[in-house]
Amino acid sequence: MSSRTPLAELKVLDITAGLAGPFCSAWLADMGADVVKVEPTETGERTRGTLPLDSGWSPFFAACNRGKRDITLNLRHQEGQQIARSLASRADVLVSNFTPGVLDRLGLGYEQLRTDNPRLIWVNGSGYGSKGPKAGKGSVDLAAQAAGGLASVTGTRETGPLLAGASIADMTLALCLLSGVMTALYSRERTGLGDKVEASLVGGQLVLQSTEIAYHSVAPELSNPHGSGQGHYLFPPTYACYKTADGTIAVAGAGGLNWPAFCLALGRQDLTEDCRFRSPSQRKQHEAALRQELESVFITQTTAHWESVLEGLRVPSSPVRNYDEILSDEQCYLNGDLVKIADPHGVEVTFVGTPVKLDSCDIRPRSSSPELGQHTEEVLLELGYDWPGIGRLRESAVV
C-alpha cells in the first residue's frame, strides 16, 4: 500500500465535543490532515470522562479523537479567543458541532473568520439546523432519533418506539459533515474561496429514511414499525430475521421471482401451492401467517446450514453477530474496517477504521487520542509564541 495520504497538507481546527464533530475530524486525520483539537483547560472535553478505564483513559474519547494534536484554550478569555482566531487564520477547515450562535459569541463565527481567511471552510453540525424556531435548541443522539422519526418505525406495535443500539444519529451527522467538507474542498479548487458547511442531527436521520418518507408521503396507510427483525413494509415479508437451531439469521432477497426455488430449498414446496402465498401481493397480505410458516422451518437447522442453503440460491443472508464475533472476524481486519492501536498505557484497543478507502492512498487511524493539552506548547510555538510567552499564558489560565 502507498504511504501517500490524500489530505497530507490540510490543516484542520477542531472545536468540537461529543461524537459527531469529533468523528468528522478524526476521519480527516485518518486521511492525513493535521488536526489540532481545542479543549477546555483543566477538565478537557466532556467525553474524556465517559466510561474511563482504571487508568483514567476513555476508549470512548479515543475512538473519535485518534490521530489529533491537542491544545487547551480558555475560549472565555479574550486572549484564548485570539489564539483560536490565529489558528483559524492558518486553517483550511474548522470543524464544530455546537448550537448555532455559540461560536459567533466567541468571535469564531463564519462571517467573523472569513475576513482574515477567505479560503476557510467553516463547518458546524447542530441539532435542528440554523434556521427556524428550533434553531437554538440543543439535541443529542437519543433526541434526534425521536425527532427524526427513526424511533417511531423501530420496534413493534406491542413494544412501541425503540432506539437503535448505537449512536446512529451522531455517526450519520459525522458522515454528512465529512461529505460537506469534501464538497467544499472541491469547490474551493475552482473558486479559490471557502464556504460555510452545515448539517443537523435531525436532517441526518431523515436521510436514513429517504425512501420510506417518500413512500409515506403518498401512501401513509402502509407505514408501520418495521425495525424489529420482523421485516420492512416496503419489502417482501420474507425480508426478516429468523431464529435458527443455534442463533438468528437475517434473510433478504427472497420472495420474488425466486419464490419457488426458495420454497424448494427450504423443503416447503407446498407453500407455492398455498392460495395465501401464490403472488407477491398475497404473500404481503398474509405476511404474519407466512412468517409463522417460515419460522417453523428455520428453527430446525443451524445458522450455518441455512447460510449455505441461501448462498446456493444467491439470496443475501448473514448470521446476526454480536460484538465478540465481529472483533474476531479476520475479514474486518484485512479490509481495514477494524484497526488495532495501543493506547498511551500500552493497552491494545480496536478502533473502527475509516469508512472510505482509496487505492492509491494510505487512509487509516495512525495513533490513539492525545493526552489533554499534549501539544499545547508545540502548537503555540508554531504560532510564533516564545517560551516566556507560553509561561505567561499558563499563569493567566489562558491555556
N, C-alpha and C positions, 0 to 999 in steps of 0.2 A: 504494500500500500504506500502511496505517496505520503511524504511528510508535509506537503503543502496544505495550508489551511486557507479557506476561501475568504475569510474576513480578517486576515492577519494584521492589516493596518488600520482596522476600525477601532475607534475609541468610544467607549460607552460609559456614560454616567448613570449609575443605578441608585435611584432614590425610591426604594420600594420596601414593602413589608408583606408578610403573609406568604401566599403561594403564587398567584397569577403573575404579578410583575416580576418577582424573583426568578420564576422559571423561564420567562421570556428571555431575560438577560443571561441566565445560565446557559441556554441553548446558543446564544450569541457567543458566549465564552467557549463553548464546545467547538464552535466554528472558527475559533482563533482570535476573536475580538479581545481587546484589553478592556476588561470590565472593572471599573472602580465602584465599589459599593459604599454608600454613605450610611453610617449607622449612628444612632444617638449615643452620646458619650455615656460612660459608666454602665448603663443597662444593656445597650445594644438593641437590635431588632427583637421584637417580642417572641418570635419563633425559636430563638436560642433557648428559651425556657420550656419548649414543648417536648414533653416526654424525654428528658435527657437521660443518658446512661449514668452509671455511678461516677464516671469521670467528669460529669457535667456537660459532656459533648452531646449534641442533639442530632441524630440521623435525620430527623425531620428538617431541621435548618440546613444541614449539609446537602441534602438531596437537591435543594433548589438554590444553593449558593456556591456550588462547587466551581473551582477554577477562577474565582474572582479575587481581586485585591480589595483590601478593606481599610477604610479611613473612618475615624469617628469625628463627627462635627455636631456642634450645638447650633442647629438651624434657627433657634430663637434668639441667638446672639447676632448682632449686626455683622461682626467680622466673620462668623461662621457662614452667614449667607453670602458674604463677599467671596469667601473661598469656594463655595459651591458655584457661584456665578463664574469664577475664574475657571473652574473645571469644565463648566458647560461651554465656555467660550472656546475650549480646545476640543470638545467632544463632537463626534459625528451624530450620536444618538443619545438622548436622555430618556430613560425608561422609568415610569412611575405608575402607581396604582392607588390613587387617593380620590376622595370625593372632590368633584370639580370645584375649583376655587382655592383649595388648600395651598398648592404651590404658588398661586398668584399672590396670596397673602405673605408668602415668604420671599417675594421678589424673584421667583423662579418660574413664572408662567411663560407660555409660548411667546406672547407678544413682547414680554419684557426681555427675553433672552435672544430673540431673533435679530434684534437691533445689533448686538455685538457679534452674532454668529448666524448669518442668514442661511448657512448650509445645515444648520442643526435640524435634526429630525426629532421632534418632541412627541413623546408617546405617553398616553395615560389610559389605564383601564379603570373603569368605575363600576358602580352597581347598576345604575339605570341609564347611563349616558349623560351628556352635558346639557340637554335641552328638556323642557317640560317640567311639570310640577314636582316630579320626584328626582330631579337632577341633584339636589343637595342631600338626598337620602343615602345613607351608607348601606352596604349589604355585605353578606358573606356567602359562602358556598351553599349552605343549607337553605337560606332565604331565597337565593337565586334559583335553586331547583324548584322551589314552591312558586315563586313569582313568574318563572319562565314556563310553567305548565308541565315540566317533566315529572314532578311528583304525582300529578293528577292521573297520569297514564301508566304509572308504575304500581304494581300490586294487583289486587282483585277487588271486586265489589265487597267481598267479605272483609278484607284487611283494611280497605280504604287506602289513601295515598301512602306511598312508601318512598324513602330516599335511596339513592344509589349508595353502594357500599364503598365509594371512593369520592374524592373531591372533584367530581366531574365538571362542575361549573367553573371552578378556578382553573383547571387544566385546559378547558376549552377556551377560556379567555386568553390564557397564555399563548395558545396556538394562534388565535385571532390577532393578538398583538404582534407576534412574530411575523405573520403574513403581512401585516401593515408595515412593519419595519422594512421588509424585503421589497415591497412595492414602492415605498418612499425612496429607498436607496436607488432603485432602478430609475424612478422619475428624476431624481437628483442628477443622475448621469446625463440626462438630456437637457435639464433646465438649469442646473447649477445651484438650485435652491432647495432648501429643506422643506419640511412640511409638518403639520400637526396631525398626529395619528390617534384616533380614539376607538375604543371598543368597550363593551359592557358585559357584565356577568349575565344579565337577562338576555341581551342580544345573542350571546353565545349559546344559551340554552335553546333559543328559538332556531338557531342554525341547525342544531342537532335534530330538530323535529321538522325540518323543512318540508318533506313530502307529506307527513301526517297533517301538518297545519294547512297546507294547500288543499289536501283532500277534504279535511273537515270543513273548510270554508264553503264547500259546495254540497257536502253530504254529511252534515253533523250527526245525523241519527245513527251512523255506523260506528262512531267513535266509542271506545271503552278502554278501561285499564288493560294494558297488554304487555307490561314489562315484568311479568311474574313467572316466566317459564311456560306460560300457557298459550303462547302464540302471539300473533300480531294481526290486528283486524284487517290489514291490507294484504296479508299473505295467506296461503292455504292453511287449513287447520293442522296439517302435518308439521308445520313450521313451529317446533316447540322443543322442550326438554322432556326426556322420558327417563324414569327410574329403570335401572338395569339390575341384574343379579348382584352386582358389586359396586354400583355407583350411579352416575347420571350421564346421559349423552344428549347433546344438542343436535337436532336434525333439521336441516334446511334443504330446500330444493326438491322435495318430493311432493307428489300430489297433482302434478300437471300431466304432461304427455307421458311421463314415466310411471304413472299410477299403476298400470297393470304389472309392469316389471317389479315395482316396489312391493306390491302385494304378494307376488310370487316369491320374491326373495325372503319375505317375512313368513312364508308358509301359510298365508291367508288369502289365497286366490279367491276365496268365497266373497271377500269384500267387494270385488269388482262386479259381482252379480247382485249385491245388495241394492235395492232400489233407492236407499237413502244416500248412497255414495257413488252413483254412476257418473255424475258430472261434477265439475268444479263447484258450480253454484249449489248443487245438492249437498256436496260434502261440507260446504261452508254453512249451509242452513242447519245441518245436523252435526256440527263440529264437536259438540260435547259427547255425543254418542260415539263418534268416530275416534275421538281421543281416548275414550274408555276402552275401545277395542284394541287400539294400538298399545296402550299401556299394559294390557294383559299379555301382549306378545313380548315387548321389550324386557319385561321383568324376568323372563325365563332364561335369558342368556347374559353373559358378561358384557361389559362395555367394549372390551377388545374384540369380542366376536362381532358385535353389531357394527363397530367401526370398520372392520374388514368387509362385512357384507355391503355396507353402504358405499365404501370406496369402490367396490366392484361395480356398483351401479352408477358411479360418478356423482353420487349425492353428497354434497358437503356436510361434514359432521365433525364433532370433536367431543372428547370427554370434557365434562365440567371439572376444571382443575383448580386446586387450591394453591396458595402461595408457595407452599413447600414443594409441590410438584413443578411449579414454574421455575423456582430457583435452582432446581436440579436438572433443568432441560438444556442439554448442550446446544440445541438449535438456537436458543435465545442468545447464547454467548458467541456462537460462530457468526451471527448476523449483527452483533454489536447492540442488540436490544437490551442486554444486561452487561454491565461492566463492573469488575471488582477493583476497588481502590482502598488503600489503607487510610484510616483516619489519623489525626495528629498523634494519637496514642498507640498507633500500630495495629489497631483492630481492623480487620478486613471487612469492608462494607460493600454490599452490592447495590449499585445505582442503576436505575433505568437509563439506557443510553439515549442519545439524541434521536428524535423520530424521523430524521431525514438523512440520507447518505448521498454522497457524490463520488463517482468512481475515481475521479482524479484528485480527490482531497481526503485528508485525514480529519474526520469530524467525530469527536468523542469527548467524554469527560476526561480531563487530564490530571486533575488533582482534587482533593477534598476541599471543603469550605475553609476560609481563612479564620484565624482567631480574631476576636474583636479588636479592631484597630491595628491589626498586624502590620499594615503597610502605610500607616499614617505619616511617619517621617519620610518614607520613600516618595509618597505622592506629593507632600509639601515641598520637598527638595526639588522635584520636577517643576513645581510652580514657581520656583525662584526663592523660596524662603531659605534662610541660613539657620544653623543650629541655635544661635541665641534667639532668633525669631520664633523658632518652634518651641523653645523653652517658655517664651513669653505667652504663646498661645495656650500652653498647658497650664500655666499659672492662672490664666484668665478663664479657664474651663471652656475654652473655645473648641478644643479637641480633646 
